[in-house]
Amino acid sequence: MSSPADQSSPTDQRHKRGFTLVELLVVIAIIGVLVALLLPAVQSARESARRMQCGNHLKQIGLAVQNYHDTYGYIPYSRYDTRETSFLIMLPFIESRNEFEKWDLTKTYYTQAADARERTMKFYLCPSRQRAKLTIPDGDKHQDGVTPHTPGGVGDYASNAGTPAGRTDYIPGMTYDSGGGVMVAVTEDNRANGPFWYRGGRPLKFSNITDGLSNTVFYGEKHVQLNQTTQKDSSIWNGDHSGSFKKLGTGAPIVRDIRAGGNFGSYHPAVCQFVFGDGAVKTLSVTTDLTTLDRIANRDDGEPVSVP
């Protein structure tokens, strides 16, 4: 039989089961260290998943080009003046015919029904780029600070308009130089050298990509600062603006600084993804040399370069 001195009071038992302040602080510190160690890994895993999803979107676009060519016998045209872009005419080949049929192709972009014009398609958006707005707002100005935008859905990809050494589009006898904003005569020396063509000009076929489909960029991620969306971007459906196509190469490198914009580039750390003519999606470093970019942007310069 134990004596009263050997028995602990309930108060004593509670004290024996509790944590001291020092122990509690140690546990909190350990948890903090674990969170600090694990959080970057979690964020990295999430970004890897987003980049993979972005690549799948480009894969869909590349497959749509293939199916369009199989159906019509030529590559989709990049844009048509004040009307549609390649992103619109490819919708039936990305299981979105209903959205495509909301458009009246006899009308300009500016006179389309708002329900059609302001639509945003998930597969034309990069999940790593968290846009505040998915529609170009009414009244916001173009880069010239004068011309107002007409509301329209946005996108995070652009077609390859070739190198800056070539002009943007094919137009009978003339073409538009988006850099200088002037009309210039097309010659063999300054013609567009990307894989796309302007409706009204000479259609391009896969056979015209003499450097090889696997060596020629068709589409890629474009970079526009989130706070410059309405200045350097436009609706992905608007053929009257360069927001749906970009140049690549000397004079138009992949964007390295997230604060820059207007070229191909991405919101993935240090890389940018492109889909080539054969449907392969490739990830290029933002430090890829300009000579390589010149080669993969040009469809027929006779100097094909294969990138991993």
Backbone hydrogen bonds, N-H to C=O, Kabsch-Sander energy under -0.5 kcal/mol:
donor,donor_aa,acceptor,acceptor_aa,energy
6,D,3,S,-1.6
7,Q,3,S,-0.6
7,Q,4,P,-0.7
13,Q,9,S,-2.1
14,R,10,P,-2.2
15,H,11,T,-1.9
16,K,12,D,-1.8
17,R,13,Q,-1.6
18,G,14,R,-1.0
24,L,20,T,-2.2
25,L,21,L,-2.3
26,V,22,V,-2.1
27,V,23,E,-2.3
28,I,24,L,-2.4
29,A,25,L,-2.3
30,I,26,V,-2.4
31,I,27,V,-2.5
32,G,28,I,-2.4
33,V,29,A,-2.2
34,L,30,I,-2.5
35,V,31,I,-2.6
36,A,32,G,-2.4
37,L,33,V,-2.0
38,L,34,L,-2.7
39,L,35,V,-2.8
41,A,37,L,-0.6
42,V,38,L,-2.5
43,Q,39,L,-2.9
44,S,40,P,-2.6
45,A,41,A,-2.2
46,R,42,V,-2.3
47,E,43,Q,-2.4
48,S,44,S,-2.4
49,A,45,A,-2.0
50,R,46,R,-2.3
51,R,47,E,-2.9
52,M,48,S,-2.1
53,Q,49,A,-2.2
54,C,50,R,-2.5
55,G,51,R,-2.4
56,N,52,M,-1.9
57,H,53,Q,-1.8
58,L,54,C,-2.1
59,K,55,G,-2.2
60,Q,56,N,-2.1
61,I,57,H,-2.0
62,G,58,L,-2.8
63,L,59,K,-2.4
64,A,60,Q,-2.2
65,V,61,I,-2.0
66,Q,62,G,-1.8
67,N,63,L,-2.5
68,Y,64,A,-2.6
69,H,65,V,-2.6
70,D,66,Q,-2.3
71,T,67,N,-1.8
72,Y,68,Y,-2.9
73,G,69,H,-2.4
75,I,204,L,-3.3
78,S,197,W,-2.7
79,R,197,W,-0.6
80,Y,84,E,-1.8
83,R,80,Y,-3.1
86,S,78,S,-2.1
88,L,85,T,-0.9
89,I,85,T,-1.8
90,M,86,S,-1.3
91,L,88,L,-1.8
93,F,90,M,-1.8
94,I,91,L,-2.1
95,E,92,P,-0.6
96,S,91,L,-1.9
100,F,96,S,-1.8
101,E,97,R,-2.6
102,K,99,E,-1.0
103,W,100,F,-1.8
105,L,103,W,-0.7
107,K,104,D,-2.2
109,Y,82,T,-3.2
111,T,108,T,-0.9
112,Q,109,Y,-1.3
116,A,113,A,-0.9
117,R,113,A,-2.6
118,E,114,A,-2.6
119,R,116,A,-1.1
124,Y,121,M,-1.8
125,L,122,K,-1.8
129,R,126,C,-1.3
130,Q,128,S,-0.9
131,R,129,R,-1.4
136,I,152,G,-3.1
139,G,149,H,-1.5
140,D,137,P,-0.8
142,H,147,T,-2.8
143,Q,231,Q,-0.6
145,G,142,H,-2.1
149,H,140,D,-3.6
152,G,136,I,-0.6
153,G,117,R,-2.4
154,V,134,L,-1.6
156,D,124,Y,-3.1
158,A,220,G,-2.3
159,S,244,S,-2.4
160,N,218,F,-2.5
161,A,159,S,-0.7
161,A,246,K,-3.1
166,G,163,T,-1.7
167,R,190,N,-1.9
168,T,176,Y,-0.7
171,I,169,D,-0.6
171,I,174,M,-0.6
174,M,171,I,-0.7
175,T,184,V,-1.6
177,D,175,T,-0.5
177,D,182,V,-2.2
178,S,176,Y,-0.9
181,G,177,D,-2.4
182,V,177,D,-0.9
184,V,175,T,-1.9
186,V,173,G,-0.9
191,R,187,T,-1.0
196,F,160,N,-0.6
199,R,79,R,-1.9
200,G,201,G,-0.5
201,G,198,Y,-2.6
208,N,205,K,-1.8
209,I,206,F,-1.6
210,T,208,N,-1.8
211,D,299,R,-2.6
212,G,209,I,-1.8
215,N,212,G,-1.4
216,T,213,L,-1.2
217,V,296,I,-3.0
218,F,275,V,-2.5
219,Y,275,V,-1.7
220,G,158,A,-2.1
221,E,273,Q,-1.8
222,K,156,D,-2.1
223,H,263,N,-2.8
224,V,222,K,-0.5
228,Q,225,Q,-1.9
229,T,226,L,-0.7
231,Q,228,Q,-0.8
232,K,228,Q,-2.6
233,D,229,T,-0.8
236,I,153,G,-2.0
237,W,153,G,-0.6
238,N,235,S,-1.3
239,G,83,R,-2.9
239,G,237,W,-0.8
241,H,238,N,-1.1
244,S,241,H,-0.8
245,F,242,S,-1.2
246,K,159,S,-2.5
248,L,162,G,-1.9
249,G,252,A,-1.8
252,A,249,G,-3.0
255,V,264,F,-2.7
258,I,256,R,-0.6
260,A,257,D,-2.5
262,G,223,H,-2.6
264,F,247,K,-0.6
265,G,221,E,-2.1
271,V,268,H,-1.0
272,C,284,L,-2.4
274,F,282,K,-2.5
275,V,219,Y,-2.7
276,F,280,A,-2.8
277,G,213,L,-1.4
277,G,216,T,-1.9
278,D,213,L,-0.8
279,G,276,F,-2.3
282,K,274,F,-2.9
282,K,280,A,-0.5
284,L,272,C,-3.0
284,L,282,K,-0.6
286,V,270,A,-2.1
288,T,285,S,-1.7
293,L,289,D,-1.8
294,D,290,L,-2.7
295,R,291,T,-2.0
296,I,292,T,-2.3
297,A,293,L,-1.4
298,N,294,D,-1.2
299,R,193,N,-2.9
307,V,305,V,-0.5
